[in-house]
Amino acid sequence: MQRYIEQLVEDIRARKNYVPKEEPFSEVYEEFEVQMMTLEDGPDTQLSKVFKLDKEAFPPADKLTNEQIETLVNEILSLWAAYNIEAMYPENVPPRILYPLLVEQLDKPFQYWTGWQMTMELCDYEPDRCPFGTEYCTCKDLIDEWEE
C-alpha cells in the first residue's frame, strides 16, 4: 500500500501544474458586470473534474496507517490551496476524521471560479449531524452565540 500512496502523492502534486489561468476582468463596468453574471450563473462542477483526480483513487481510511492519512490530508489541502480553495474545519480535528470528509468533497457539486478564493464548508452547522463528532464540533458553540 505504501508504494500506492507514494504514487498517489506524486499524482496529487502533479495536478498543481494544471491550475487554470484566471481570465482578466474588463475595466469597463458593463462588461465586468456581464463577466460576473456569467460566473454566478455558471454550472456547478465537481472538484474531481477540476483536479482531474477521481475519488476512487483514494483508499478507504481503514486501509491506511495514521502516517499515510496525515500525508494524504496534507497533500489534499495543499492541492486545494494551489487552486485557491480553503477547507473550513475545526483546527483540532484528527486527520483520520478529516481524510474521508476531504475525499467525499471530490464528488459533491461545487461552483469553482478560476483565480478566486473559494471556501469549502465541511460542516452544515447542525451539531446533531456534525461530521466531526461532538468531541470536535465547534458549530455548537457558534449556535449558542447566535441564539443569544
N, CA, C and O atoms as a GROMACS GRO file, in nm:
protein
  592
    1MET      N    1   0.083  -0.120   0.000
    1MET     CA    2   0.000   0.000   0.000
    1MET      C    3   0.087   0.126   0.000
    1MET      O    4   0.049   0.227  -0.059
    2GLN      N    5   0.203   0.121   0.065
    2GLN     CA    6   0.288   0.239   0.075
    2GLN      C    7   0.329   0.289  -0.064
    2GLN      O    8   0.329   0.409  -0.089
    3ARG      N    9   0.365   0.198  -0.153
    3ARG     CA   10   0.404   0.240  -0.288
    3ARG      C   11   0.287   0.310  -0.358
    3ARG      O   12   0.306   0.409  -0.429
    4TYR      N   13   0.167   0.258  -0.340
    4TYR     CA   14   0.049   0.320  -0.400
    4TYR      C   15   0.031   0.463  -0.345
    4TYR      O   16   0.002   0.555  -0.422
    5ILE      N   17   0.048   0.480  -0.214
    5ILE     CA   18   0.034   0.613  -0.153
    5ILE      C   19   0.138   0.708  -0.212
    5ILE      O   20   0.107   0.824  -0.242
    6GLU      N   21   0.260   0.660  -0.229
    6GLU     CA   22   0.366   0.744  -0.288
    6GLU      C   23   0.329   0.786  -0.430
    6GLU      O   24   0.351   0.901  -0.468
    7GLN      N   25   0.273   0.695  -0.508
    7GLN     CA   26   0.231   0.728  -0.644
    7GLN      C   27   0.114   0.826  -0.643
    7GLN      O   28   0.109   0.918  -0.724
    8LEU      N   29   0.021   0.806  -0.550
    8LEU     CA   30  -0.093   0.897  -0.538
    8LEU      C   31  -0.046   1.038  -0.501
    8LEU      O   32  -0.096   1.136  -0.554
    9VAL      N   33   0.050   1.047  -0.410
    9VAL     CA   34   0.107   1.177  -0.372
    9VAL      C   35   0.171   1.243  -0.494
    9VAL      O   36   0.156   1.363  -0.514
   10GLU      N   37   0.242   1.166  -0.574
   10GLU     CA   38   0.302   1.221  -0.697
   10GLU      C   39   0.193   1.274  -0.790
   10GLU      O   40   0.208   1.383  -0.847
   11ASP      N   41   0.084   1.198  -0.805
   11ASP     CA   42  -0.028   1.243  -0.889
   11ASP      C   43  -0.090   1.371  -0.836
   11ASP      O   44  -0.120   1.463  -0.913
   12ILE      N   45  -0.111   1.378  -0.706
   12ILE     CA   46  -0.170   1.497  -0.646
   12ILE      C   47  -0.080   1.618  -0.671
   12ILE      O   48  -0.126   1.724  -0.711
   13ARG      N   49   0.049   1.600  -0.647
   13ARG     CA   50   0.143   1.711  -0.667
   13ARG      C   51   0.149   1.753  -0.813
   13ARG      O   52   0.164   1.872  -0.843
   14ALA      N   53   0.138   1.659  -0.905
   14ALA     CA   54   0.141   1.692  -1.048
   14ALA      C   55   0.021   1.777  -1.087
   14ALA      O   56   0.031   1.860  -1.178
   15ARG      N   57  -0.094   1.760  -1.019
   15ARG     CA   58  -0.214   1.837  -1.052
   15ARG      C   59  -0.196   1.986  -1.025
   15ARG      O   60  -0.269   2.068  -1.080
   16LYS      N   61  -0.099   2.021  -0.943
   16LYS     CA   62  -0.074   2.162  -0.915
   16LYS      C   63  -0.018   2.234  -1.038
   16LYS      O   64  -0.022   2.357  -1.045
   17ASN      N   65   0.033   2.158  -1.133
   17ASN     CA   66   0.087   2.217  -1.256
   17ASN      C   67  -0.022   2.256  -1.354
   17ASN      O   68   0.006   2.317  -1.457
   18TYR      N   69  -0.147   2.222  -1.323
   18TYR     CA   70  -0.256   2.245  -1.417
   18TYR      C   71  -0.362   2.340  -1.363
   18TYR      O   72  -0.477   2.335  -1.405
   19VAL      N   73  -0.323   2.427  -1.271
   19VAL     CA   74  -0.417   2.525  -1.219
   19VAL      C   75  -0.458   2.616  -1.335
   19VAL      O   76  -0.373   2.675  -1.401
   20PRO      N   77  -0.590   2.628  -1.361
   20PRO     CA   78  -0.634   2.713  -1.472
   20PRO      C   79  -0.594   2.858  -1.451
   20PRO      O   80  -0.589   2.907  -1.339
   21LYS      N   81  -0.566   2.925  -1.561
   21LYS     CA   82  -0.530   3.066  -1.556
   21LYS      C   83  -0.657   3.150  -1.538
   21LYS      O   84  -0.761   3.122  -1.598
   22GLU      N   85  -0.645   3.252  -1.454
   22GLU     CA   86  -0.758   3.341  -1.431
   22GLU      C   87  -0.779   3.429  -1.552
   22GLU      O   88  -0.684   3.485  -1.608
   23GLU      N   89  -0.903   3.441  -1.594
   23GLU     CA   90  -0.938   3.529  -1.704
   23GLU      C   91  -0.941   3.672  -1.653
   23GLU      O   92  -1.003   3.700  -1.550
   24PRO      N   93  -0.875   3.764  -1.723
   24PRO     CA   94  -0.877   3.903  -1.676
   24PRO      C   95  -1.018   3.962  -1.690
   24PRO      O   96  -1.092   3.930  -1.783
   25PHE      N   97  -1.051   4.049  -1.595
   25PHE     CA   98  -1.181   4.115  -1.600
   25PHE      C   99  -1.169   4.248  -1.673
   25PHE      O  100  -1.066   4.315  -1.667
   26SER      N  101  -1.273   4.283  -1.740
   26SER     CA  102  -1.279   4.408  -1.813
   26SER      C  103  -1.279   4.526  -1.715
   26SER      O  104  -1.332   4.516  -1.604
   27GLU      N  105  -1.222   4.635  -1.757
   27GLU     CA  106  -1.226   4.757  -1.676
   27GLU      C  107  -1.351   4.839  -1.708
   27GLU      O  108  -1.381   4.937  -1.640
   28VAL      N  109  -1.423   4.799  -1.812
   28VAL     CA  110  -1.548   4.866  -1.847
   28VAL      C  111  -1.658   4.801  -1.761
   28VAL      O  112  -1.678   4.680  -1.766
   29TYR      N  113  -1.727   4.884  -1.683
   29TYR     CA  114  -1.821   4.833  -1.584
   29TYR      C  115  -1.925   4.738  -1.643
   29TYR      O  116  -1.950   4.631  -1.587
   30GLU      N  117  -1.985   4.775  -1.754
   30GLU     CA  118  -2.090   4.691  -1.813
   30GLU      C  119  -2.036   4.554  -1.853
   30GLU      O  120  -2.102   4.453  -1.833
   31GLU      N  121  -1.915   4.553  -1.909
   31GLU     CA  122  -1.853   4.426  -1.948
   31GLU      C  123  -1.816   4.344  -1.824
   31GLU      O  124  -1.832   4.222  -1.822
   32PHE      N  125  -1.765   4.411  -1.721
   32PHE     CA  126  -1.732   4.345  -1.595
   32PHE      C  127  -1.857   4.280  -1.535
   32PHE      O  128  -1.852   4.167  -1.488
   33GLU      N  129  -1.969   4.354  -1.539
   33GLU     CA  130  -2.094   4.303  -1.484
   33GLU      C  131  -2.139   4.177  -1.559
   33GLU      O  132  -2.186   4.081  -1.497
   34VAL      N  133  -2.125   4.176  -1.690
   34VAL     CA  134  -2.160   4.058  -1.770
   34VAL      C  135  -2.069   3.941  -1.731
   34VAL      O  136  -2.116   3.828  -1.715
   35GLN      N  137  -1.940   3.968  -1.715
   35GLN     CA  138  -1.847   3.862  -1.675
   35GLN      C  139  -1.885   3.804  -1.538
   35GLN      O  140  -1.884   3.683  -1.519
   36MET      N  141  -1.920   3.891  -1.444
   36MET     CA  142  -1.959   3.844  -1.311
   36MET      C  143  -2.087   3.760  -1.316
   36MET      O  144  -2.096   3.656  -1.251
   37MET      N  145  -2.184   3.805  -1.393
   37MET     CA  146  -2.310   3.730  -1.404
   37MET      C  147  -2.287   3.593  -1.469
   37MET      O  148  -2.350   3.494  -1.432
   38THR      N  149  -2.195   3.589  -1.566
   38THR     CA  150  -2.162   3.462  -1.629
   38THR      C  151  -2.103   3.366  -1.526
   38THR      O  152  -2.137   3.248  -1.524
   39LEU      N  153  -2.016   3.416  -1.440
   39LEU     CA  154  -1.960   3.332  -1.334
   39LEU      C  155  -2.068   3.286  -1.237
   39LEU      O  156  -2.078   3.167  -1.206
   40GLU      N  157  -2.149   3.380  -1.191
   40GLU     CA  158  -2.252   3.347  -1.093
   40GLU      C  159  -2.356   3.250  -1.146
   40GLU      O  160  -2.408   3.166  -1.072
   41ASP      N  161  -2.386   3.260  -1.274
   41ASP     CA  162  -2.487   3.172  -1.335
   41ASP      C  163  -2.427   3.044  -1.390
   41ASP      O  164  -2.499   2.959  -1.443
   42GLY      N  165  -2.296   3.030  -1.378
   42GLY     CA  166  -2.229   2.913  -1.432
   42GLY      C  167  -2.270   2.785  -1.360
   42GLY      O  168  -2.320   2.789  -1.247
   43PRO      N  169  -2.250   2.673  -1.424
   43PRO     CA  170  -2.291   2.546  -1.365
   43PRO      C  171  -2.197   2.503  -1.252
   43PRO      O  172  -2.079   2.540  -1.249
   44ASP      N  173  -2.253   2.425  -1.162
   44ASP     CA  174  -2.169   2.361  -1.061
   44ASP      C  175  -2.085   2.253  -1.129
   44ASP      O  176  -2.122   2.200  -1.233
   45THR      N  177  -1.975   2.224  -1.069
   45THR     CA  178  -1.890   2.115  -1.117
   45THR      C  179  -1.850   2.033  -0.996
   45THR      O  180  -1.904   2.053  -0.887
   46GLN      N  181  -1.760   1.942  -1.014
   46GLN     CA  182  -1.707   1.863  -0.904
   46GLN      C  183  -1.557   1.886  -0.896
   46GLN      O  184  -1.490   1.905  -0.998
   47LEU      N  185  -1.505   1.885  -0.774
   47LEU     CA  186  -1.361   1.904  -0.758
   47LEU      C  187  -1.284   1.794  -0.830
   47LEU      O  188  -1.173   1.819  -0.879
   48SER      N  189  -1.339   1.675  -0.838
   48SER     CA  190  -1.270   1.567  -0.911
   48SER      C  191  -1.249   1.605  -1.057
   48SER      O  192  -1.149   1.566  -1.117
   49LYS      N  193  -1.342   1.681  -1.114
   49LYS     CA  194  -1.326   1.727  -1.253
   49LYS      C  195  -1.230   1.844  -1.262
   49LYS      O  196  -1.152   1.854  -1.357
   50VAL      N  197  -1.234   1.932  -1.164
   50VAL     CA  198  -1.141   2.046  -1.162
   50VAL      C  199  -0.998   1.994  -1.152
   50VAL      O  200  -0.910   2.039  -1.225
   51PHE      N  201  -0.975   1.899  -1.060
   51PHE     CA  202  -0.841   1.846  -1.036
   51PHE      C  203  -0.802   1.732  -1.131
   51PHE      O  204  -0.685   1.695  -1.141
   52LYS      N  205  -0.902   1.677  -1.202
   52LYS     CA  206  -0.880   1.558  -1.284
   52LYS      C  207  -0.819   1.446  -1.198
   52LYS      O  208  -0.717   1.385  -1.231
   53LEU      N  209  -0.888   1.423  -1.087
   53LEU     CA  210  -0.843   1.325  -0.988
   53LEU      C  211  -0.967   1.260  -0.928
   53LEU      O  212  -1.043   1.325  -0.856
   54ASP      N  213  -0.988   1.133  -0.958
   54ASP     CA  214  -1.108   1.064  -0.914
   54ASP      C  215  -1.106   1.029  -0.767
   54ASP      O  216  -1.002   0.998  -0.709
   55LYS      N  217  -1.223   1.035  -0.708
   55LYS     CA  218  -1.242   0.999  -0.568
   55LYS      C  219  -1.197   0.854  -0.543
   55LYS      O  220  -1.144   0.822  -0.437
   56GLU      N  221  -1.218   0.770  -0.641
   56GLU     CA  222  -1.185   0.629  -0.627
   56GLU      C  223  -1.034   0.604  -0.614
   56GLU      O  224  -0.992   0.495  -0.576
   57ALA      N  225  -0.954   0.704  -0.646
   57ALA     CA  226  -0.808   0.690  -0.635
   57ALA      C  227  -0.764   0.688  -0.488
   57ALA      O  228  -0.653   0.644  -0.457
   58PHE      N  229  -0.850   0.735  -0.399
   58PHE     CA  230  -0.814   0.746  -0.259
   58PHE      C  231  -0.862   0.623  -0.181
   58PHE      O  232  -0.981   0.594  -0.178
   59PRO      N  233  -0.769   0.552  -0.120
   59PRO     CA  234  -0.807   0.432  -0.045
   59PRO      C  235  -0.893   0.466   0.077
   59PRO      O  236  -0.887   0.577   0.130
   60PRO      N  237  -0.974   0.369   0.120
   60PRO     CA  238  -1.053   0.391   0.242
   60PRO      C  239  -0.960   0.412   0.362
   60PRO      O  240  -0.851   0.354   0.369
   61ALA      N  241  -1.004   0.494   0.455
   61ALA     CA  242  -0.922   0.527   0.572
   61ALA      C  243  -0.884   0.404   0.653
   61ALA      O  244  -0.774   0.399   0.710
   62ASP      N  245  -0.971   0.305   0.659
   62ASP     CA  246  -0.940   0.187   0.740
   62ASP      C  247  -0.828   0.100   0.681
   62ASP      O  248  -0.781   0.007   0.747
   63LYS      N  249  -0.787   0.129   0.559
   63LYS     CA  250  -0.677   0.056   0.496
   63LYS      C  251  -0.544   0.129   0.509
   63LYS      O  252  -0.441   0.081   0.463
   64LEU      N  253  -0.546   0.247   0.573
   64LEU     CA  254  -0.428   0.333   0.580
   64LEU      C  255  -0.377   0.347   0.723
   64LEU      O  256  -0.453   0.340   0.819
   65THR      N  257  -0.246   0.368   0.734
   65THR     CA  258  -0.188   0.398   0.864
   65THR      C  259  -0.214   0.546   0.896
   65THR      O  260  -0.250   0.624   0.808
   66ASN      N  261  -0.195   0.582   1.021
   66ASN     CA  262  -0.212   0.723   1.059
   66ASN      C  263  -0.115   0.812   0.982
   66ASN      O  264  -0.152   0.922   0.941
   67GLU      N  265   0.007   0.764   0.961
   67GLU     CA  266   0.106   0.844   0.887
   67GLU      C  267   0.062   0.863   0.742
   67GLU      O  268   0.076   0.973   0.687
   68GLN      N  269   0.010   0.758   0.679
   68GLN     CA  270  -0.037   0.769   0.540
   68GLN      C  271  -0.154   0.867   0.530
   68GLN      O  272  -0.162   0.947   0.437
   69ILE      N  273  -0.245   0.859   0.626
   69ILE     CA  274  -0.360   0.950   0.626
   69ILE      C  275  -0.313   1.094   0.643
   69ILE      O  276  -0.360   1.183   0.573
   70GLU      N  277  -0.221   1.116   0.735
   70GLU     CA  278  -0.171   1.252   0.757
   70GLU      C  279  -0.103   1.306   0.631
   70GLU      O  280  -0.120   1.423   0.596
   71THR      N  281  -0.027   1.222   0.564
   71THR     CA  282   0.037   1.261   0.439
   71THR      C  283  -0.067   1.300   0.335
   71THR      O  284  -0.056   1.405   0.271
   72LEU      N  285  -0.168   1.216   0.317
   72LEU     CA  286  -0.271   1.244   0.216
   72LEU      C  287  -0.352   1.369   0.251
   72LEU      O  288  -0.385   1.448   0.162
   73VAL      N  289  -0.385   1.389   0.377
   73VAL     CA  290  -0.458   1.510   0.417
   73VAL      C  291  -0.376   1.634   0.382
   73VAL      O  292  -0.428   1.730   0.325
   74ASN      N  293  -0.248   1.631   0.416
   74ASN     CA  294  -0.162   1.747   0.385
   74ASN      C  295  -0.152   1.771   0.235
   74ASN      O  296  -0.154   1.886   0.191
   75GLU      N  297  -0.142   1.666   0.157
   75GLU     CA  298  -0.133   1.680   0.011
   75GLU      C  299  -0.263   1.730  -0.049
   75GLU      O  300  -0.262   1.814  -0.139
   76ILE      N  301  -0.375   1.679   0.001
   76ILE     CA  302  -0.506   1.724  -0.049
   76ILE      C  303  -0.524   1.873  -0.019
   76ILE      O  304  -0.563   1.950  -0.107
   77LEU      N  305  -0.496   1.914   0.104
   77LEU     CA  306  -0.512   2.055   0.140
   77LEU      C  307  -0.416   2.144   0.062
   77LEU      O  308  -0.450   2.257   0.028
   78SER      N  309  -0.296   2.093   0.034
   78SER     CA  310  -0.200   2.169  -0.046
   78SER      C  311  -0.250   2.186  -0.190
   78SER      O  312  -0.234   2.292  -0.250
   79LEU      N  313  -0.310   2.080  -0.244
   79LEU     CA  314  -0.368   2.088  -0.379
   79LEU      C  315  -0.481   2.190  -0.381
   79LEU      O  316  -0.488   2.274  -0.471
   80TRP      N  317  -0.569   2.182  -0.283
   80TRP     CA  318  -0.679   2.278  -0.276
   80TRP      C  319  -0.626   2.420  -0.270
   80TRP      O  320  -0.677   2.509  -0.338
   81ALA      N  321  -0.522   2.441  -0.189
   81ALA     CA  322  -0.465   2.575  -0.175
   81ALA      C  323  -0.409   2.625  -0.309
   81ALA      O  324  -0.420   2.743  -0.340
   82ALA      N  325  -0.350   2.535  -0.387
   82ALA     CA  326  -0.297   2.574  -0.518
   82ALA      C  327  -0.408   2.625  -0.609
   82ALA      O  328  -0.383   2.709  -0.696
   83TYR      N  329  -0.529   2.574  -0.589
   83TYR     CA  330  -0.645   2.616  -0.668
   83TYR      C  331  -0.727   2.724  -0.596
   83TYR      O  332  -0.839   2.754  -0.636
   84ASN      N  333  -0.670   2.781  -0.489
   84ASN     CA  334  -0.736   2.885  -0.408
   84ASN      C  335  -0.864   2.836  -0.340
   84ASN      O  336  -0.962   2.910  -0.330
   85ILE      N  337  -0.862   2.712  -0.295
   85ILE     CA  338  -0.977   2.657  -0.222
   85ILE      C  339  -0.932   2.629  -0.080
   85ILE      O  340  -0.833   2.560  -0.055
   86GLU      N  341  -1.007   2.685   0.014
   86GLU     CA  342  -0.976   2.666   0.156
   86GLU      C  343  -1.083   2.577   0.218
   86GLU      O  344  -1.203   2.601   0.201
   87ALA      N  345  -1.040   2.477   0.290
   87ALA     CA  346  -1.133   2.389   0.361
   87ALA      C  347  -1.159   2.447   0.500
   87ALA      O  348  -1.066   2.487   0.569
   88MET      N  349  -1.285   2.452   0.539
   88MET     CA  350  -1.322   2.501   0.671
   88MET      C  351  -1.353   2.380   0.760
   88MET      O  352  -1.444   2.301   0.732
   89TYR      N  353  -1.274   2.366   0.868
   89TYR     CA  354  -1.292   2.256   0.962
   89TYR      C  355  -1.228   2.296   1.095
   89TYR      O  356  -1.143   2.386   1.098
   90PRO      N  357  -1.267   2.232   1.204
   90PRO     CA  358  -1.207   2.264   1.334
   90PRO      C  359  -1.057   2.234   1.333
   90PRO      O  360  -1.013   2.133   1.278
   91GLU      N  361  -0.980   2.323   1.393
   91GLU     CA  362  -0.834   2.309   1.393
   91GLU      C  363  -0.785   2.179   1.456
   91GLU      O  364  -0.685   2.123   1.411
   92ASN      N  365  -0.853   2.131   1.556
   92ASN     CA  366  -0.803   2.016   1.630
   92ASN      C  367  -0.857   1.882   1.581
   92ASN      O  368  -0.835   1.780   1.646
   93VAL      N  369  -0.926   1.881   1.469
   93VAL     CA  370  -0.982   1.755   1.420
   93VAL      C  371  -0.868   1.665   1.371
   93VAL      O  372  -0.781   1.710   1.296
   94PRO      N  373  -0.868   1.538   1.412
   94PRO     CA  374  -0.762   1.446   1.371
   94PRO      C  375  -0.769   1.416   1.220
   94PRO      O  376  -0.878   1.411   1.163
   95PRO      N  377  -0.654   1.394   1.158
   95PRO     CA  378  -0.651   1.361   1.015
   95PRO      C  379  -0.737   1.239   0.980
   95PRO      O  380  -0.794   1.234   0.871
   96ARG      N  381  -0.748   1.142   1.070
   96ARG     CA  382  -0.828   1.022   1.043
   96ARG      C  383  -0.976   1.056   1.026
   96ARG      O  384  -1.047   0.986   0.954
   97ILE      N  385  -1.023   1.161   1.090
   97ILE     CA  386  -1.162   1.207   1.073
   97ILE      C  387  -1.172   1.298   0.951
   97ILE      O  388  -1.269   1.291   0.876
   98LEU      N  389  -1.072   1.381   0.930
   98LEU     CA  390  -1.075   1.478   0.821
   98LEU      C  391  -1.060   1.413   0.684
   98LEU      O  392  -1.127   1.453   0.589
   99TYR      N  393  -0.975   1.313   0.673
   99TYR     CA  394  -0.945   1.250   0.544
   99TYR      C  395  -1.070   1.207   0.466
   99TYR      O  396  -1.086   1.249   0.352
  100PRO      N  397  -1.158   1.125   0.524
  100PRO     CA  398  -1.275   1.084   0.443
  100PRO      C  399  -1.366   1.201   0.405
  100PRO      O  400  -1.431   1.197   0.301
  101LEU      N  401  -1.370   1.305   0.488
  101LEU     CA  402  -1.452   1.422   0.455
  101LEU      C  403  -1.395   1.498   0.335
  101LEU      O  404  -1.470   1.546   0.250
  102LEU      N  405  -1.263   1.508   0.330
  102LEU     CA  406  -1.200   1.574   0.215
  102LEU      C  407  -1.221   1.493   0.087
  102LEU      O  408  -1.252   1.549  -0.018
  103VAL      N  409  -1.204   1.364   0.097
  103VAL     CA  410  -1.222   1.277  -0.021
  103VAL      C  411  -1.366   1.284  -0.069
  103VAL      O  412  -1.392   1.289  -0.190
  104GLU      N  413  -1.460   1.284   0.025
  104GLU     CA  414  -1.603   1.291  -0.010
  104GLU      C  415  -1.636   1.417  -0.089
  104GLU      O  416  -1.725   1.414  -0.174
  105GLN      N  417  -1.566   1.526  -0.062
  105GLN     CA  418  -1.593   1.653  -0.131
  105GLN      C  419  -1.564   1.646  -0.280
  105GLN      O  420  -1.618   1.726  -0.357
  106LEU      N  421  -1.481   1.554  -0.322
  106LEU     CA  422  -1.442   1.547  -0.462
  106LEU      C  423  -1.561   1.530  -0.556
  106LEU      O  424  -1.556   1.578  -0.670
  107ASP      N  425  -1.666   1.463  -0.512
  107ASP     CA  426  -1.780   1.437  -0.599
  107ASP      C  427  -1.903   1.523  -0.569
  107ASP      O  428  -2.007   1.507  -0.632
  108LYS      N  429  -1.892   1.614  -0.473
  108LYS     CA  430  -2.006   1.700  -0.441
  108LYS      C  431  -2.008   1.820  -0.536
  108LYS      O  432  -1.903   1.865  -0.581
  109PRO      N  433  -2.129   1.871  -0.567
  109PRO     CA  434  -2.138   1.989  -0.654
  109PRO      C  435  -2.068   2.109  -0.590
  109PRO      O  436  -2.077   2.133  -0.470
  110PHE      N  437  -1.998   2.183  -0.674
  110PHE     CA  438  -1.919   2.296  -0.625
  110PHE      C  439  -1.905   2.395  -0.739
  110PHE      O  440  -1.880   2.356  -0.853
  111GLN      N  441  -1.922   2.522  -0.708
  111GLN     CA  442  -1.904   2.624  -0.812
  111GLN      C  443  -1.762   2.679  -0.799
  111GLN      O  444  -1.730   2.751  -0.704
  112TYR      N  445  -1.680   2.645  -0.895
  112TYR     CA  446  -1.539   2.686  -0.893
  112TYR      C  447  -1.518   2.803  -0.987
  112TYR      O  448  -1.554   2.797  -1.105
  113TRP      N  449  -1.459   2.909  -0.934
  113TRP     CA  450  -1.427   3.027  -1.015
  113TRP      C  451  -1.276   3.038  -1.020
  113TRP      O  452  -1.212   3.066  -0.918
  114THR      N  453  -1.219   3.018  -1.134
  114THR     CA  454  -1.074   3.023  -1.153
  114THR      C  455  -1.016   3.153  -1.100
  114THR      O  456  -1.062   3.263  -1.134
  115GLY      N  457  -0.914   3.139  -1.016
  115GLY     CA  458  -0.844   3.255  -0.964
  115GLY      C  459  -0.905   3.319  -0.841
  115GLY      O  460  -0.840   3.401  -0.776
  116TRP      N  461  -1.027   3.283  -0.806
  116TRP     CA  462  -1.094   3.340  -0.691
  116TRP      C  463  -1.066   3.255  -0.568
  116TRP      O  464  -1.046   3.134  -0.579
  117GLN      N  465  -1.064   3.318  -0.452
  117GLN     CA  466  -1.052   3.244  -0.327
  117GLN      C  467  -1.188   3.181  -0.298
  117GLN      O  468  -1.288   3.251  -0.285
  118MET      N  469  -1.190   3.049  -0.286
  118MET     CA  470  -1.313   2.975  -0.262
  118MET      C  471  -1.303   2.908  -0.125
  118MET      O  472  -1.193   2.878  -0.078
  119THR      N  473  -1.417   2.885  -0.062
  119THR     CA  474  -1.420   2.818   0.067
  119THR      C  475  -1.510   2.696   0.057
  119THR      O  476  -1.622   2.704   0.006
  120MET      N  477  -1.460   2.584   0.106
  120MET     CA  478  -1.537   2.460   0.108
  120MET      C  479  -1.574   2.432   0.253
  120MET      O  480  -1.489   2.400   0.336
  121GLU      N  481  -1.702   2.445   0.283
  121GLU     CA  482  -1.752   2.416   0.418
  121GLU      C  483  -1.768   2.265   0.432
  121GLU      O  484  -1.834   2.202   0.349
  122LEU      N  485  -1.709   2.207   0.534
  122LEU     CA  486  -1.721   2.063   0.556
  122LEU      C  487  -1.831   2.031   0.656
  122LEU      O  488  -1.858   1.914   0.683
  123CYS      N  489  -1.892   2.134   0.712
  123CYS     CA  490  -1.997   2.117   0.812
  123CYS      C  491  -2.116   2.201   0.770
  123CYS      O  492  -2.099   2.310   0.715
  124ASP      N  493  -2.236   2.154   0.797
  124ASP     CA  494  -2.355   2.233   0.762
  124ASP      C  495  -2.418   2.299   0.885
  124ASP      O  496  -2.534   2.339   0.883
  125TYR      N  497  -2.340   2.310   0.994
  125TYR     CA  498  -2.378   2.380   1.115
  125TYR      C  499  -2.503   2.324   1.182
  125TYR      O  500  -2.588   2.398   1.231
  126GLU      N  501  -2.513   2.193   1.181
  126GLU     CA  502  -2.617   2.123   1.255
  126GLU      C  503  -2.544   2.029   1.352
  126GLU      O  504  -2.506   1.919   1.314
  127PRO      N  505  -2.525   2.073   1.477
  127PRO     CA  506  -2.444   1.995   1.572
  127PRO      C  507  -2.486   1.849   1.586
  127PRO      O  508  -2.401   1.763   1.608
  128ASP      N  509  -2.615   1.821   1.574
  128ASP     CA  510  -2.660   1.682   1.587
  128ASP      C  511  -2.608   1.592   1.474
  128ASP      O  512  -2.602   1.470   1.488
  129ARG      N  513  -2.573   1.655   1.362
  129ARG     CA  514  -2.523   1.578   1.246
  129ARG      C  515  -2.380   1.618   1.210
  129ARG      O  516  -2.339   1.601   1.096
  130CYS      N  517  -2.307   1.670   1.305
  130CYS     CA  518  -2.173   1.720   1.278
  130CYS      C  519  -2.082   1.608   1.228
  130CYS      O  520  -2.071   1.504   1.292
  131PRO      N  521  -2.018   1.628   1.114
  131PRO     CA  522  -1.931   1.523   1.060
  131PRO      C  523  -1.803   1.503   1.142
  131PRO      O  524  -1.732   1.405   1.122
  132PHE      N  525  -1.775   1.594   1.234
  132PHE     CA  526  -1.655   1.584   1.317
  132PHE      C  527  -1.685   1.518   1.451
  132PHE      O  528  -1.593   1.495   1.530
  133GLY      N  529  -1.810   1.489   1.478
  133GLY     CA  530  -1.849   1.430   1.605
  133GLY      C  531  -1.856   1.535   1.714
  133GLY      O  532  -1.803   1.645   1.698
  134THR      N  533  -1.922   1.502   1.823
  134THR     CA  534  -1.943   1.601   1.929
  134THR      C  535  -1.813   1.646   1.993
  134THR      O  536  -1.805   1.759   2.043
  135GLU      N  537  -1.711   1.561   1.993
  135GLU     CA  538  -1.584   1.596   2.056
  135GLU      C  539  -1.514   1.712   1.984
  135GLU      O  540  -1.448   1.794   2.047
  136TYR      N  541  -1.530   1.718   1.851
  136TYR     CA  542  -1.458   1.820   1.773
  136TYR      C  543  -1.550   1.926   1.714
  136TYR      O  544  -1.503   2.019   1.648
  137CYS      N  545  -1.679   1.914   1.738
  137CYS     CA  546  -1.776   2.009   1.682
  137CYS      C  547  -1.755   2.147   1.742
  137CYS      O  548  -1.755   2.164   1.864
  138THR      N  549  -1.736   2.244   1.656
  138THR     CA  550  -1.725   2.383   1.702
  138THR      C  551  -1.850   2.463   1.666
  138THR      O  552  -1.869   2.574   1.716
  139CYS      N  553  -1.935   2.408   1.581
  139CYS     CA  554  -2.053   2.482   1.541
  139CYS      C  555  -2.155   2.493   1.654
  139CYS      O  556  -2.235   2.586   1.656
  140LYS      N  557  -2.153   2.399   1.748
  140LYS     CA  558  -2.247   2.408   1.860
  140LYS      C  559  -2.221   2.535   1.942
  140LYS      O  560  -2.314   2.596   1.995
  141ASP      N  561  -2.094   2.574   1.951
  141ASP     CA  562  -2.060   2.698   2.022
  141ASP      C  563  -2.111   2.820   1.944
  141ASP      O  564  -2.161   2.915   2.004
  142LEU      N  565  -2.100   2.816   1.812
  142LEU     CA  566  -2.149   2.926   1.730
  142LEU      C  567  -2.300   2.940   1.741
  142LEU      O  568  -2.353   3.051   1.748
  143ILE      N  569  -2.370   2.827   1.743
  143ILE     CA  570  -2.515   2.831   1.750
  143ILE      C  571  -2.558   2.891   1.883
  143ILE      O  572  -2.653   2.969   1.888
  144ASP      N  573  -2.489   2.857   1.991
  144ASP     CA  574  -2.520   2.917   2.121
  144ASP      C  575  -2.504   3.068   2.114
  144ASP      O  576  -2.588   3.142   2.167
  145GLU      N  577  -2.397   3.115   2.049
  145GLU     CA  578  -2.375   3.259   2.034
  145GLU      C  579  -2.486   3.323   1.950
  145GLU      O  580  -2.534   3.431   1.984
  146TRP      N  581  -2.526   3.257   1.842
  146TRP     CA  582  -2.629   3.311   1.754
  146TRP      C  583  -2.761   3.325   1.828
  146TRP      O  584  -2.835   3.421   1.807
  147GLU      N  585  -2.792   3.226   1.916
  147GLU     CA  586  -2.920   3.229   1.987
  147GLU      C  587  -2.924   3.339   2.091
  147GLU      O  588  -3.031   3.388   2.126
  148GLU      N  589  -2.806   3.380   2.142
  148GLU     CA  590  -2.802   3.490   2.238
  148GLU      C  591  -2.821   3.618   2.165
  148GLU      O  592  -2.821   3.725   2.226
   0.00000   0.00000   0.00000
